[in-house]
Amino acid sequence: MKSTAKKQATNLSIRSDLLKKARARNINLSQTLEENLEKILQEQDRRAWLEQNREAMEAANRFVAEHGLWSDDLRKF
């Protein structure tokens, strides 16, 4: 997901061997960091959501296991 948020300069430390290789391959470090940081944050958000909603999902699953789905009688397959 592309953001229109303003970019902000920051200082980072990176291993010199990685920096040398990335520069040799014309890798855009800012873009690479943004893309991977976004993936990491999305995964953390997903895990937090699952944990926050775990009890509700378990309760819903128990209800369906006990009572079935409202559409069970409507399905033709």
Biopython code that builds the backbone (N, CA, C, O; Angstrom):
import numpy as np
from Bio.PDB.StructureBuilder import StructureBuilder

atoms = [
    (1, "MET", "N", (0.845, -1.160, 0.000)),
    (1, "MET", "CA", (0.000, 0.000, 0.000)),
    (1, "MET", "C", (0.899, 1.234, 0.000)),
    (1, "MET", "O", (1.734, 1.412, 0.886)),
    (2, "LYS", "N", (0.714, 2.057, -0.986)),
    (2, "LYS", "CA", (1.490, 3.281, -1.091)),
    (2, "LYS", "C", (0.878, 4.350, -0.211)),
    (2, "LYS", "O", (-0.341, 4.519, -0.182)),
    (3, "SER", "N", (1.712, 5.061, 0.496)),
    (3, "SER", "CA", (1.235, 6.119, 1.364)),
    (3, "SER", "C", (1.646, 7.469, 0.793)),
    (3, "SER", "O", (2.661, 7.592, 0.108)),
    (4, "THR", "N", (0.849, 8.460, 1.085)),
    (4, "THR", "CA", (1.184, 9.817, 0.665)),
    (4, "THR", "C", (1.831, 10.589, 1.816)),
    (4, "THR", "O", (2.018, 11.803, 1.735)),
    (5, "ALA", "N", (2.168, 9.872, 2.884)),
    (5, "ALA", "CA", (2.797, 10.513, 4.034)),
    (5, "ALA", "C", (4.126, 11.143, 3.623)),
    (5, "ALA", "O", (4.852, 10.630, 2.772)),
    (6, "LYS", "N", (4.407, 12.255, 4.251)),
    (6, "LYS", "CA", (5.650, 12.972, 3.978)),
    (6, "LYS", "C", (6.842, 12.109, 4.395)),
    (6, "LYS", "O", (6.800, 11.424, 5.418)),
    (7, "LYS", "N", (7.877, 12.153, 3.606)),
    (7, "LYS", "CA", (9.100, 11.414, 3.945)),
    (7, "LYS", "C", (9.893, 12.207, 4.958)),
    (7, "LYS", "O", (9.879, 13.438, 4.954)),
    (8, "GLN", "N", (10.582, 11.496, 5.822)),
    (8, "GLN", "CA", (11.374, 12.132, 6.862)),
    (8, "GLN", "C", (12.767, 11.529, 6.852)),
    (8, "GLN", "O", (12.930, 10.309, 6.834)),
    (9, "ALA", "N", (13.753, 12.382, 6.864)),
    (9, "ALA", "CA", (15.142, 11.917, 6.884)),
    (9, "ALA", "C", (15.453, 11.290, 8.239)),
    (9, "ALA", "O", (14.956, 11.738, 9.273)),
    (10, "THR", "N", (16.273, 10.257, 8.219)),
    (10, "THR", "CA", (16.687, 9.596, 9.449)),
    (10, "THR", "C", (18.088, 9.044, 9.259)),
    (10, "THR", "O", (18.550, 8.883, 8.129)),
    (11, "ASN", "N", (18.745, 8.763, 10.330)),
    (11, "ASN", "CA", (20.078, 8.158, 10.261)),
    (11, "ASN", "C", (19.965, 6.694, 10.637)),
    (11, "ASN", "O", (19.314, 6.339, 11.620)),
    (12, "LEU", "N", (20.596, 5.860, 9.853)),
    (12, "LEU", "CA", (20.606, 4.425, 10.119)),
    (12, "LEU", "C", (22.041, 3.924, 10.095)),
    (12, "LEU", "O", (22.914, 4.513, 9.457)),
    (13, "SER", "N", (22.259, 2.847, 10.789)),
    (13, "SER", "CA", (23.546, 2.166, 10.717)),
    (13, "SER", "C", (23.313, 0.824, 10.049)),
    (13, "SER", "O", (22.371, 0.102, 10.376)),
    (14, "ILE", "N", (24.178, 0.508, 9.122)),
    (14, "ILE", "CA", (24.054, -0.744, 8.380)),
    (14, "ILE", "C", (25.452, -1.329, 8.213)),
    (14, "ILE", "O", (26.435, -0.594, 8.112)),
    (15, "ARG", "N", (25.530, -2.638, 8.185)),
    (15, "ARG", "CA", (26.839, -3.284, 7.998)),
    (15, "ARG", "C", (27.455, -2.829, 6.682)),
    (15, "ARG", "O", (26.770, -2.734, 5.663)),
    (16, "SER", "N", (28.723, -2.556, 6.715)),
    (16, "SER", "CA", (29.410, -2.021, 5.537)),
    (16, "SER", "C", (29.391, -2.996, 4.366)),
    (16, "SER", "O", (29.317, -2.564, 3.216)),
    (17, "ASP", "N", (29.458, -4.306, 4.631)),
    (17, "ASP", "CA", (29.438, -5.268, 3.541)),
    (17, "ASP", "C", (28.096, -5.276, 2.821)),
    (17, "ASP", "O", (28.035, -5.402, 1.598)),
    (18, "LEU", "N", (27.015, -5.138, 3.599)),
    (18, "LEU", "CA", (25.695, -5.092, 2.983)),
    (18, "LEU", "C", (25.506, -3.811, 2.180)),
    (18, "LEU", "O", (24.942, -3.837, 1.086)),
    (19, "LEU", "N", (25.970, -2.707, 2.716)),
    (19, "LEU", "CA", (25.859, -1.425, 2.022)),
    (19, "LEU", "C", (26.622, -1.465, 0.702)),
    (19, "LEU", "O", (26.126, -0.988, -0.319)),
    (20, "LYS", "N", (27.806, -2.025, 0.722)),
    (20, "LYS", "CA", (28.621, -2.113, -0.496)),
    (20, "LYS", "C", (27.916, -2.949, -1.563)),
    (20, "LYS", "O", (27.869, -2.555, -2.728)),
    (21, "LYS", "N", (27.373, -4.091, -1.175)),
    (21, "LYS", "CA", (26.672, -4.950, -2.124)),
    (21, "LYS", "C", (25.413, -4.284, -2.662)),
    (21, "LYS", "O", (25.128, -4.357, -3.857)),
    (22, "ALA", "N", (24.663, -3.639, -1.782)),
    (22, "ALA", "CA", (23.435, -2.973, -2.211)),
    (22, "ALA", "C", (23.732, -1.853, -3.197)),
    (22, "ALA", "O", (23.037, -1.707, -4.203)),
    (23, "ARG", "N", (24.748, -1.071, -2.917)),
    (23, "ARG", "CA", (25.128, 0.007, -3.838)),
    (23, "ARG", "C", (25.589, -0.546, -5.173)),
    (23, "ARG", "O", (25.273, 0.015, -6.222)),
    (24, "ALA", "N", (26.332, -1.643, -5.143)),
    (24, "ALA", "CA", (26.828, -2.254, -6.384)),
    (24, "ALA", "C", (25.668, -2.748, -7.243)),
    (24, "ALA", "O", (25.786, -2.814, -8.467)),
    (25, "ARG", "N", (24.562, -3.092, -6.616)),
    (25, "ARG", "CA", (23.399, -3.609, -7.345)),
    (25, "ARG", "C", (22.309, -2.550, -7.521)),
    (25, "ARG", "O", (21.190, -2.861, -7.931)),
    (26, "ASN", "N", (22.643, -1.311, -7.211)),
    (26, "ASN", "CA", (21.705, -0.189, -7.354)),
    (26, "ASN", "C", (20.388, -0.415, -6.611)),
    (26, "ASN", "O", (19.313, -0.097, -7.121)),
    (27, "ILE", "N", (20.484, -0.959, -5.422)),
    (27, "ILE", "CA", (19.298, -1.171, -4.593)),
    (27, "ILE", "C", (18.976, 0.118, -3.856)),
    (27, "ILE", "O", (19.836, 0.703, -3.197)),
    (28, "ASN", "N", (17.740, 0.549, -3.973)),
    (28, "ASN", "CA", (17.273, 1.750, -3.287)),
    (28, "ASN", "C", (17.012, 1.381, -1.832)),
    (28, "ASN", "O", (16.034, 0.701, -1.522)),
    (29, "LEU", "N", (17.891, 1.834, -0.944)),
    (29, "LEU", "CA", (17.796, 1.447, 0.456)),
    (29, "LEU", "C", (16.537, 1.988, 1.119)),
    (29, "LEU", "O", (15.909, 1.281, 1.908)),
    (30, "SER", "N", (16.159, 3.208, 0.822)),
    (30, "SER", "CA", (14.960, 3.781, 1.434)),
    (30, "SER", "C", (13.722, 2.993, 1.031)),
    (30, "SER", "O", (12.887, 2.664, 1.874)),
    (31, "GLN", "N", (13.607, 2.696, -0.243)),
    (31, "GLN", "CA", (12.448, 1.945, -0.733)),
    (31, "GLN", "C", (12.427, 0.539, -0.148)),
    (31, "GLN", "O", (11.376, 0.041, 0.254)),
    (32, "THR", "N", (13.590, -0.096, -0.104)),
    (32, "THR", "CA", (13.686, -1.448, 0.438)),
    (32, "THR", "C", (13.291, -1.470, 1.910)),
    (32, "THR", "O", (12.553, -2.355, 2.343)),
    (33, "LEU", "N", (13.773, -0.510, 2.671)),
    (33, "LEU", "CA", (13.416, -0.442, 4.084)),
    (33, "LEU", "C", (11.918, -0.210, 4.250)),
    (33, "LEU", "O", (11.269, -0.895, 5.042)),
    (34, "GLU", "N", (11.363, 0.751, 3.510)),
    (34, "GLU", "CA", (9.935, 1.042, 3.621)),
    (34, "GLU", "C", (9.087, -0.182, 3.304)),
    (34, "GLU", "O", (8.162, -0.504, 4.050)),
    (35, "GLU", "N", (9.394, -0.870, 2.203)),
    (35, "GLU", "CA", (8.604, -2.030, 1.801)),
    (35, "GLU", "C", (8.661, -3.141, 2.843)),
    (35, "GLU", "O", (7.638, -3.735, 3.183)),
    (36, "ASN", "N", (9.852, -3.416, 3.345)),
    (36, "ASN", "CA", (9.993, -4.507, 4.308)),
    (36, "ASN", "C", (9.475, -4.127, 5.687)),
    (36, "ASN", "O", (8.917, -4.970, 6.390)),
    (37, "LEU", "N", (9.649, -2.882, 6.080)),
    (37, "LEU", "CA", (9.113, -2.426, 7.349)),
    (37, "LEU", "C", (7.592, -2.475, 7.329)),
    (37, "LEU", "O", (6.963, -2.842, 8.321)),
    (38, "GLU", "N", (7.008, -2.108, 6.204)),
    (38, "GLU", "CA", (5.551, -2.175, 6.074)),
    (38, "GLU", "C", (5.057, -3.624, 6.220)),
    (38, "GLU", "O", (4.049, -3.868, 6.883)),
    (39, "LYS", "N", (5.759, -4.576, 5.607)),
    (39, "LYS", "CA", (5.386, -5.987, 5.732)),
    (39, "LYS", "C", (5.480, -6.454, 7.178)),
    (39, "LYS", "O", (4.595, -7.159, 7.663)),
    (40, "ILE", "N", (6.538, -6.067, 7.862)),
    (40, "ILE", "CA", (6.725, -6.465, 9.254)),
    (40, "ILE", "C", (5.614, -5.881, 10.123)),
    (40, "ILE", "O", (5.056, -6.578, 10.971)),
    (41, "LEU", "N", (5.293, -4.612, 9.916)),
    (41, "LEU", "CA", (4.239, -3.968, 10.696)),
    (41, "LEU", "C", (2.878, -4.596, 10.424)),
    (41, "LEU", "O", (2.088, -4.781, 11.350)),
    (42, "GLN", "N", (2.593, -4.926, 9.162)),
    (42, "GLN", "CA", (1.328, -5.580, 8.830)),
    (42, "GLN", "C", (1.222, -6.942, 9.510)),
    (42, "GLN", "O", (0.158, -7.305, 10.012)),
    (43, "GLU", "N", (2.306, -7.686, 9.529)),
    (43, "GLU", "CA", (2.298, -8.999, 10.172)),
    (43, "GLU", "C", (2.090, -8.857, 11.680)),
    (43, "GLU", "O", (1.355, -9.639, 12.282)),
    (44, "GLN", "N", (2.729, -7.869, 12.285)),
    (44, "GLN", "CA", (2.528, -7.641, 13.716)),
    (44, "GLN", "C", (1.092, -7.223, 14.002)),
    (44, "GLN", "O", (0.504, -7.665, 14.989)),
    (45, "ASP", "N", (0.521, -6.376, 13.149)),
    (45, "ASP", "CA", (-0.880, -5.972, 13.297)),
    (45, "ASP", "C", (-1.809, -7.183, 13.171)),
    (45, "ASP", "O", (-2.770, -7.313, 13.930)),
    (46, "ARG", "N", (-1.516, -8.076, 12.202)),
    (46, "ARG", "CA", (-2.331, -9.269, 12.000)),
    (46, "ARG", "C", (-2.297, -10.166, 13.239)),
    (46, "ARG", "O", (-3.331, -10.655, 13.695)),
    (47, "ARG", "N", (-1.099, -10.371, 13.771)),
    (47, "ARG", "CA", (-0.968, -11.213, 14.965)),
    (47, "ARG", "C", (-1.684, -10.597, 16.166)),
    (47, "ARG", "O", (-2.339, -11.304, 16.932)),
    (48, "ALA", "N", (-1.558, -9.284, 16.326)),
    (48, "ALA", "CA", (-2.227, -8.604, 17.439)),
    (48, "ALA", "C", (-3.740, -8.724, 17.289)),
    (48, "ALA", "O", (-4.436, -8.973, 18.274)),
    (49, "TRP", "N", (-4.263, -8.551, 16.066)),
    (49, "TRP", "CA", (-5.701, -8.659, 15.830)),
    (49, "TRP", "C", (-6.189, -10.065, 16.159)),
    (49, "TRP", "O", (-7.216, -10.240, 16.815)),
    (50, "LEU", "N", (-5.440, -11.066, 15.696)),
    (50, "LEU", "CA", (-5.830, -12.449, 15.983)),
    (50, "LEU", "C", (-5.862, -12.713, 17.479)),
    (50, "LEU", "O", (-6.779, -13.369, 17.973)),
    (51, "GLU", "N", (-4.875, -12.211, 18.202)),
    (51, "GLU", "CA", (-4.834, -12.414, 19.648)),
    (51, "GLU", "C", (-5.981, -11.669, 20.336)),
    (51, "GLU", "O", (-6.616, -12.209, 21.243)),
    (52, "GLN", "N", (-6.246, -10.443, 19.913)),
    (52, "GLN", "CA", (-7.319, -9.648, 20.512)),
    (52, "GLN", "C", (-8.695, -10.262, 20.249)),
    (52, "GLN", "O", (-9.615, -10.089, 21.049)),
    (53, "ASN", "N", (-8.835, -10.966, 19.153)),
    (53, "ASN", "CA", (-10.137, -11.517, 18.764)),
    (53, "ASN", "C", (-10.227, -13.032, 18.914)),
    (53, "ASN", "O", (-11.211, -13.644, 18.498)),
    (54, "ARG", "N", (-9.207, -13.629, 19.503)),
    (54, "ARG", "CA", (-9.148, -15.085, 19.638)),
    (54, "ARG", "C", (-10.364, -15.647, 20.369)),
    (54, "ARG", "O", (-10.974, -16.608, 19.901)),
    (55, "GLU", "N", (-10.723, -15.061, 21.509)),
    (55, "GLU", "CA", (-11.842, -15.590, 22.288)),
    (55, "GLU", "C", (-13.147, -15.506, 21.512)),
    (55, "GLU", "O", (-13.952, -16.436, 21.555)),
    (56, "ALA", "N", (-13.366, -14.408, 20.805)),
    (56, "ALA", "CA", (-14.608, -14.249, 20.034)),
    (56, "ALA", "C", (-14.655, -15.263, 18.891)),
    (56, "ALA", "O", (-15.712, -15.829, 18.611)),
    (57, "MET", "N", (-13.541, -15.494, 18.240)),
    (57, "MET", "CA", (-13.516, -16.467, 17.137)),
    (57, "MET", "C", (-13.740, -17.878, 17.662)),
    (57, "MET", "O", (-14.438, -18.673, 17.033)),
    (58, "GLU", "N", (-13.155, -18.191, 18.809)),
    (58, "GLU", "CA", (-13.364, -19.511, 19.401)),
    (58, "GLU", "C", (-14.831, -19.695, 19.798)),
    (58, "GLU", "O", (-15.400, -20.770, 19.610)),
    (59, "ALA", "N", (-15.437, -18.642, 20.347)),
    (59, "ALA", "CA", (-16.848, -18.719, 20.727)),
    (59, "ALA", "C", (-17.729, -18.914, 19.494)),
    (59, "ALA", "O", (-18.673, -19.703, 19.520)),
    (60, "ALA", "N", (-17.425, -18.205, 18.433)),
    (60, "ALA", "CA", (-18.201, -18.352, 17.196)),
    (60, "ALA", "C", (-18.047, -19.762, 16.639)),
    (60, "ALA", "O", (-19.021, -20.359, 16.181)),
    (61, "ASN", "N", (-16.847, -20.287, 16.676)),
    (61, "ASN", "CA", (-16.616, -21.646, 16.179)),
    (61, "ASN", "C", (-17.358, -22.677, 17.028)),
    (61, "ASN", "O", (-17.902, -23.644, 16.495)),
    (62, "ARG", "N", (-17.383, -22.473, 18.349)),
    (62, "ARG", "CA", (-18.124, -23.395, 19.228)),
    (62, "ARG", "C", (-19.621, -23.341, 18.918)),
    (62, "ARG", "O", (-20.292, -24.372, 18.878)),
    (63, "PHE", "N", (-20.132, -22.137, 18.702)),
    (63, "PHE", "CA", (-21.551, -21.974, 18.390)),
    (63, "PHE", "C", (-21.906, -22.713, 17.108)),
    (63, "PHE", "O", (-22.905, -23.431, 17.062)),
    (64, "VAL", "N", (-21.091, -22.543, 16.059)),
    (64, "VAL", "CA", (-21.350, -23.206, 14.780)),
    (64, "VAL", "C", (-21.232, -24.715, 14.941)),
    (64, "VAL", "O", (-22.024, -25.461, 14.364)),
    (65, "ALA", "N", (-20.258, -25.174, 15.714)),
    (65, "ALA", "CA", (-20.112, -26.617, 15.936)),
    (65, "ALA", "C", (-21.344, -27.196, 16.638)),
    (65, "ALA", "O", (-21.766, -28.315, 16.349)),
    (66, "GLU", "N", (-21.909, -26.422, 17.559)),
    (66, "GLU", "CA", (-23.092, -26.883, 18.296)),
    (66, "GLU", "C", (-24.382, -26.758, 17.506)),
    (66, "GLU", "O", (-25.208, -27.670, 17.505)),
    (67, "HIS", "N", (-24.552, -25.632, 16.836)),
    (67, "HIS", "CA", (-25.833, -25.296, 16.228)),
    (67, "HIS", "C", (-25.829, -25.307, 14.706)),
    (67, "HIS", "O", (-26.896, -25.235, 14.096)),
    (68, "GLY", "N", (-24.672, -25.395, 14.081)),
    (68, "GLY", "CA", (-24.594, -25.328, 12.624)),
    (68, "GLY", "C", (-24.733, -23.902, 12.128)),
    (68, "GLY", "O", (-24.853, -22.959, 12.911)),
    (69, "LEU", "N", (-24.715, -23.765, 10.821)),
    (69, "LEU", "CA", (-24.875, -22.455, 10.195)),
    (69, "LEU", "C", (-26.336, -22.197, 9.885)),
    (69, "LEU", "O", (-27.089, -23.141, 9.643)),
    (70, "TRP", "N", (-26.752, -20.950, 9.885)),
    (70, "TRP", "CA", (-28.138, -20.597, 9.578)),
    (70, "TRP", "C", (-28.504, -21.032, 8.157)),
    (70, "TRP", "O", (-29.679, -21.246, 7.859)),
    (71, "SER", "N", (-27.515, -21.161, 7.289)),
    (71, "SER", "CA", (-27.781, -21.482, 5.887)),
    (71, "SER", "C", (-27.699, -22.978, 5.588)),
    (71, "SER", "O", (-27.824, -23.375, 4.429)),
    (72, "ASP", "N", (-27.493, -23.809, 6.596)),
    (72, "ASP", "CA", (-27.342, -25.252, 6.343)),
    (72, "ASP", "C", (-28.506, -25.845, 5.559)),
    (72, "ASP", "O", (-28.291, -26.689, 4.689)),
    (73, "ASP", "N", (-29.710, -25.429, 5.842)),
    (73, "ASP", "CA", (-30.883, -25.984, 5.161)),
    (73, "ASP", "C", (-31.074, -25.407, 3.766)),
    (73, "ASP", "O", (-31.857, -25.940, 2.980)),
    (74, "LEU", "N", (-30.383, -24.345, 3.451)),
    (74, "LEU", "CA", (-30.550, -23.695, 2.149)),
    (74, "LEU", "C", (-29.559, -24.201, 1.099)),
    (74, "LEU", "O", (-29.779, -24.040, -0.101)),
    (75, "ARG", "N", (-28.482, -24.806, 1.556)),
    (75, "ARG", "CA", (-27.435, -25.236, 0.621)),
    (75, "ARG", "C", (-27.893, -26.424, -0.195)),
    (75, "ARG", "O", (-28.586, -27.307, 0.310)),
    (76, "LYS", "N", (-27.503, -26.444, -1.463)),
    (76, "LYS", "CA", (-27.863, -27.539, -2.362)),
    (76, "LYS", "C", (-26.669, -28.471, -2.622)),
    (76, "LYS", "O", (-26.799, -29.435, -3.376)),
    (77, "PHE", "N", (-25.528, -28.200, -2.016)),
    (77, "PHE", "CA", (-24.318, -29.010, -2.264)),
    (77, "PHE", "C", (-23.874, -29.722, -1.023)),
    (77, "PHE", "O", (-22.878, -30.444, -1.049)),
]
sb = StructureBuilder()
sb.init_structure("model")
sb.init_model(0)
sb.init_chain("A")
sb.init_seg("    ")
for serial, (resi, resn, name, xyz) in enumerate(atoms, 1):
    if name == "N":
        sb.init_residue(resn, " ", resi, " ")
    sb.init_atom(name, np.array(xyz, "f"), 0.0, 1.0, " ", f" {name:<3s}", serial, name[0])
structure = sb.get_structure()
